[in-house]
Every structure is written in C-alpha cells, then in structure tokens.
Amino acid sequence: MWLHKKSESSALTVVSNRRKLKDTLLHVILQLVQPGGAIANQQGPIDAQSQLVRDLLLIPTDKPDLNVALNIIESVCKFSWLEKTL
C-alpha cells in the first residue's frame, strides 16, 4: 500500500533539520549585519537581503540560538548608532 505511517524518528529528524536550517540562516544574517557585512555596508541586493530576513522571521522555531540572536541585535544597534552619528 502506498500509505505509510511516519515514524517518530523521522519526525524528530525533520524538526532537527528545521532547527539546523534556522540556525544556519541566523549565522548568515549575523554575517550580513556585522560591521563589514553587506547589509552594514549597504552593498548587494538590499531587496533580497530584506526578503531573507522576513522569511527567516516566518520560520517557526522552539529554541533559537540565543547567542547568535543577541549578536545580531548588538550588530544592528551598533549600525543604527553609527548611522545617527554620521
């Protein structure tokens, strides 16, 4: 029969892969917003970068990497502060 029951291990693998994807994308965002990054330097396709951030916000997650998230916030705050002082 073509119908089959998903095992719990396959469901856990999907959750694990989803979390790995979200963590990897958070690292990409961190690289983009850090000083010297493409967003911080206003380089590259800004519309694509902003779409990446919007899409990342839509991916549900249960336990994000807080260290990376805090580093992103810190970098954005530094960038905002620098923009205001220039």
N, C-alpha and C positions, 0 to 999 in steps of 0.2 A: 504494500500500500504506500502511496506517495506521502501520506501524512505521517508525521513522526512527532514524538514528544521531545521538546528540548530538555536536555539535562541541566541540572543546576550548575554543573561546572562550566557549561557553555555560556550560561547567563552571567556567571562570575567573570568569565573571560571578556565578554562584551563590556561589562562595567569597568574592568581593569583597563581595557584598550581605550575606552572613552576617557578615563581619567588620564592615561598617558598622553592622549591627544591633547586634552585641555592643558596639561602641564607643559607640553612641548610648545603649544601656541602661546602660553603665558611667557615662556622664555623668549619667544620670537618678539612679542610685544615689548618685553623688557629691553631687548637689544635695540629696538626701534626708537624707544623713548629716552634711553640713556644719553648723556652728553656724547656727541659724536655720532649718534644714531640718525637714521634717515628722517624720522619724524622730528627729532630735536633740531636737526639742521635744515628742515623743510626741503628735503630732497626726495625725488622719486614721485611716483603717482600717489598723491595725497588721497584721492578718492578711493583707491584700492586699499590703502592703509587704514582709512577710517572704516571702510566696509569690513575689513578683517577684525577690527576692534568691536564693531557692532555684532558681527557674527559670533565672536568669542563670548560676548555677554549673553547671547541666547542659548549657549550650550549649558544645560543644567549640570551641576556638579554637587557632590555632597561634601567633599573635603579638599578644597583647593590648597595648593602650596602657599601658605601664608607668607613665607619669607619672600617669595618671588612677587606676590601681590603687594607687599609692603614696599619692596624695592621699586616697583612700577609707580606706586603713589609718590614715593620720595622723588623719583626722577621727574615726574610730571610737575610736582610742586617746585622743584628747582628750576625747571624750564619756564614755568609761569612767572616765577620771581625774576628770572633773568630778563624775560620779555618786558616786564613792568619797569625795570631799571634802565633799559636801553632807550 
